[in-house]
Amino acid sequence: MTSQPILEVTDLTKHFPVSGSALFKNKSVLKAVDGVSLKVYPGETLGIVGESGCGKSTLAKTIARLYEPSSGKIVFKGQDIGALNSKALRAIRPKIQYVFQDPYESLNPRHTVSAILEEPFVIHTQLSANERAEKVCELLTKVGLPTNCLNKYPHEFSGGQRQRIGIARAIALNPDLVICDEPVSALDVSVQSQIVNLLLALQKEMGLALLFIAHDLSVVKHISDRVSVMYLGKIVETSEGQALYKQPHHPYSQFLIDAIPKPDPRQSKKRMRLTGELPSPIAPPAGCHFHTRCPLAQKKCKEEQPKLVNQSSNDHLAACHFIEESLNQWDKIWASSKENAR
């Protein structure tokens, strides 16, 4: 990437205090996001993937300042927004917008579509009522909804249509960055592709940067320019999308990619098995957080936390002490996959 990042997150943490029980009064800390650094460039899509509970949504909400960061920096267009108060954030809000996972929960059930889409203009602009009404109609057309639905309520729409309304609200003020927090996971598979294609079309038309959160790696592969893999509050790998899927460096990324369902039911495949449970973010393992489930783990993994460093000349970052062994493991998986495909 030659341009300056529109968003740069450095060593971001979000910790939640957890009250002790009646018997044990000591309070603990849940480390939902634990030292995350990432960059998003203008017009690109950065995908964030990982198991449920790894901290993806908390990361997204902290970047959008829906949660207060515990520490770290959030620099948006050269300005550190992590330290801004609510009044100063008001000027930033139009440029960073959010699309939520559940379109029904994110829309006010007592408001019509017209009122929902008009609200951003009421809060952030000085447009007249007629001008606002014109803008609302333009938004509906952009997201593929008829303008005769202005007086309908959210419950009168399907899940996909409600998400289109949520996207229309997000792009109303011409943002620079849209954070999509699992925007298709609550939708039918047939509708997911429509919403993803809509986001791609809007990105091209408006020059949007997207931060796309998902647990479905096949969706992320389709939409993302770069992908970051998250495990237990940390980024363990970041790479250009196609390079990550072709040759994942981190063992955890290999397990995730190997688990993607194959479209051909006749193709049998012996998959890697990820044993053990996801550790608690209240008491994460010492050293590499993944060592309790990693087949390549050695003594060093249990004692020393690996750094997210460049493993090749094409900005492929991975946090693993034994990259060579990990790549050898993936070569065996890849060879087995090709053998089964014959």
C-alpha positions, -999 to +999 in steps of 0.1 A: +000+000+000+014+034-010-012+057+004-016+067+040-040+046+060-074+062+067-075+042+100-045+031+121-050+012+153-020+008+176-018-016+206-056-012+213-070-029+244-105-032+257-108-048+291-140-054+311-140-057+349-156-089+361-171-089+396-161-117+420-185-142+434-201-139+469-174-164+481-144-148+463-144-110+464-115-105+441-124-089+408-110-101+375-105-085+341-119-099+308-094-091+281-117-089+251-092-069+230-056-073+241-031-053+221-045-051+185-027-031+158-041-028+123-044-004+093-072+003+068-064+021+036-088+043+016-111+023-007-100-011+006-118-038+026-100-053+056-117-085+068-115-096+104-122-133+110-121-157+140-142-179+162-171-166+182-158-150+214-124-140+200-132-102+203-141-092+167-172-073+176-157-057+206-128-045+185-152-030+160-172-012+186-141+001+203-128+015+170-162+032+164-160+045+200-192+028+210-170+013+237-143+034+255-108+019+248-089+008+278-056+018+262-039+022+228-044+047+199-072+050+173-060+073+146-086+083+119-074+105+091-045+116+111-065+124+143-063+104+175-100+098+182-094+075+211-090+104+234-119+126+222-148+134+244-184+129+233-187+165+221-156+163+199-166+129+186-198+144+172-179+159+143-162+125+136-194+104+137-206+111+101-173+099+087-173+065+106-205+046+103-216+012+115-237-017+101-249-040+128-253-078+128-290-079+135-309-055+113-341-058+133-325-049+166-306-020+151-337-003+137-362+015+159-394-005+155-416+026+163-401+046+134-410+044+098-383+040+071-386+076+063-380+087+099-350+062+103-332+075+072-340+111+078-326+111+113-289+115+103-297+146+082-317+161+111-288+156+135-258+165+114-271+188+086-291+220+081-312+206+052-348+216+049-376+190+052-380+188+014-343+184+009-342+156+036-371+138+019-353+140-014-321+125+002-341+097+018-355+087-016-320+087-031-308+064-004-336+039-010-328+038-047-291+033-040-297+002-018-323-013-042-356-005-023-387+011-038-395+046-026-431+036-019-420+019+013-413+052+031-442+048+055-436+012+064-421+000+097-391-024+101-413-054+110-429-052+075-397-060+057-376-092+053-342-096+070-324-087+038-345-056+032-340-045+068-302-048+063-305-027+032-322+000+053-294-003+078-268+001+050-287+031+036-286+048+071-249+041+073-240+057+039-264+087+044-237+112+053-211+100+028-188+084+053-151+075+047-152+043+067-180+018+072-176-008+099-197-039+090-201-061+121-212-095+107-237-079+085-248-111+067-246-137+095-283-133+104-294-137+068-303-166+045-274-178+023-293-166-009-296-131+006-260-129+019-245-126-016-270-098-025-259-078+005-222-084-001-226-074-037-244-043-026-216-033-003-190-038-030-211-017-055-214+011-029-177+009-021-168+014-057-193+042-062-185+061-031-149+052-025-156+037+009-132+019+031-148-012+048-138-030+080-157-062+075-162-085+106-173-121+100-168-157+110-177-171+076-143-172+058-159-178+024-177-145+026-146-127+038-126-142+009-151-128-016-152-092-003-118-085+013-086-071-001-067-080+031-076-103+060-067-103+096-072-134+117-081-129+154-077-153+183-085-146+219-082-108+216-051-107+194-044-105+157-023-136+149-020-131+111-026-104+085-021-108+047-035-100+013-066-120+010-057-145-017-023-151-003-038-159+031-061-185+017-035-200-005-008-203+021-018-194+057+013-190+079-002-193+114-015-228+125-048-213+137-054-197+103-048-231+087-074-247+109-100-220+099-093-222+062-093-260+062-127-260+078-144-240+049-170-263+034-164-276-001-192-271-027-187-305-042-204-332-020-186-360-038-152-347-027-143-364+005-117-347+027-099-356+059-099-323+078-076-310+105-091-313+139-088-283+163-089-300+197-096-283+230-119-254+240-112-217+234-095-205+266-112-179+288-103-143+280-104-137+318-073-160+322-056-164+288-027-188+286+008-175+290+030-171+260+013-178+227-025-179+235-029-207+209-004-231+223-030-250+243-046-261+210-017-261+186-002-294+174+032-276+168+035-261+203+068-263+221+082-251+253+090-216+239+053-212+229+043-216+265+068-191+278+072-163+252+045-145+234+053-143+196+053-109+179+032-101+148+061-096+123+065-096+086+073-132+074+078-124+037+084-096+012+047-090+005+037-078+040+025-112+052+024-108+090+021-137+114+027-142+152+043-177+155+076-189+167+078-218+143+067-205+109+087-230+089+072-259+107+038-244+102+042-239+065+054-276+062+022-286+079+001-266+054+020-281+025+009-316+037-027-304+041-026-289+006-012-320-010-038-341+007-066-318-005-054-321-041-051-359-038-087-361-026-099-338-054-089-363-080 
